[in-house]
């Protein structure tokens, strides 16, 4: 049987990843919408918009690191 402490640590880890992924998705959505609008005006902005779209993924990487640290408490 799983100890309650281990179950709560696993739940905290899952919530951490979920919230970070949701935040990154919202950020990417906003950047993509604005980037497409900017590229409609000036096509040479493609590279910059592509880089800006990838930057919010670091939020998920930080969430993964925190999740691994939380699991390390078990």
C-alpha positions as CSV (number, residue, x, y, z in Angstrom):
1,X,0.0,0.0,0.0
2,X,1.2,3.5,-0.8
3,X,2.0,5.8,2.1
4,X,-0.1,9.0,2.2
5,X,3.1,11.1,2.2
6,X,4.4,9.6,-1.0
7,X,1.0,10.0,-2.6
8,X,0.9,13.7,-1.7
9,X,4.4,14.2,-3.0
10,X,3.4,12.6,-6.3
11,X,0.3,14.8,-6.5
12,X,2.3,17.9,-5.8
13,X,4.7,16.9,-8.6
14,X,1.9,16.4,-11.0
15,X,0.2,19.7,-10.2
16,X,3.6,21.5,-10.7
17,X,4.0,20.1,-14.2
18,X,0.3,20.7,-15.0
19,X,0.3,24.4,-14.0
20,X,3.6,25.1,-15.7
21,X,2.4,23.4,-18.9
22,X,-0.8,25.4,-18.9
23,X,1.1,28.7,-18.3
24,X,3.4,28.0,-21.2
25,X,0.5,27.2,-23.5
26,X,-1.2,30.5,-22.6
27,X,2.1,32.4,-23.2
28,X,2.7,30.6,-26.5
29,X,-0.8,31.3,-27.7
30,X,-0.5,35.0,-27.0
31,X,2.9,35.3,-28.7
32,X,1.8,33.3,-31.7
33,X,-1.3,35.4,-32.2
34,X,0.7,38.6,-32.0
35,X,3.5,37.1,-34.1
36,X,1.2,36.1,-37.0
37,X,-0.3,39.6,-36.9
38,X,3.2,41.1,-37.1
39,X,4.3,38.8,-39.9
40,X,1.2,39.8,-41.9
41,X,2.6,43.3,-41.9
42,X,6.3,42.4,-42.4
43,X,7.4,38.9,-43.5
44,X,11.0,39.4,-42.4
45,X,10.0,39.1,-38.7
46,X,9.6,35.3,-39.1
47,X,12.9,34.4,-37.3
48,X,12.2,36.7,-34.4
49,X,8.7,35.4,-34.0
50,X,9.9,31.8,-34.1
51,X,12.4,32.5,-31.4
52,X,9.9,34.3,-29.2
53,X,7.4,31.4,-29.6
54,X,10.0,28.9,-28.2
55,X,11.0,31.0,-25.2
56,X,7.9,30.1,-23.0
57,X,9.0,26.4,-23.2
58,X,11.6,27.3,-20.6
59,X,8.7,27.6,-18.1
60,X,7.9,23.9,-18.6
61,X,11.6,23.0,-18.2
62,X,11.7,24.9,-14.9
63,X,8.5,23.1,-13.8
64,X,10.1,19.8,-14.6
65,X,13.2,20.6,-12.5
66,X,11.0,21.7,-9.6
67,X,8.9,18.5,-10.0
68,X,12.0,16.3,-9.9
69,X,13.2,18.2,-6.8
70,X,9.8,17.6,-5.2
71,X,10.0,13.9,-6.0
72,X,13.4,13.8,-4.5
73,X,11.7,14.5,-1.1
74,X,10.2,11.1,-1.1
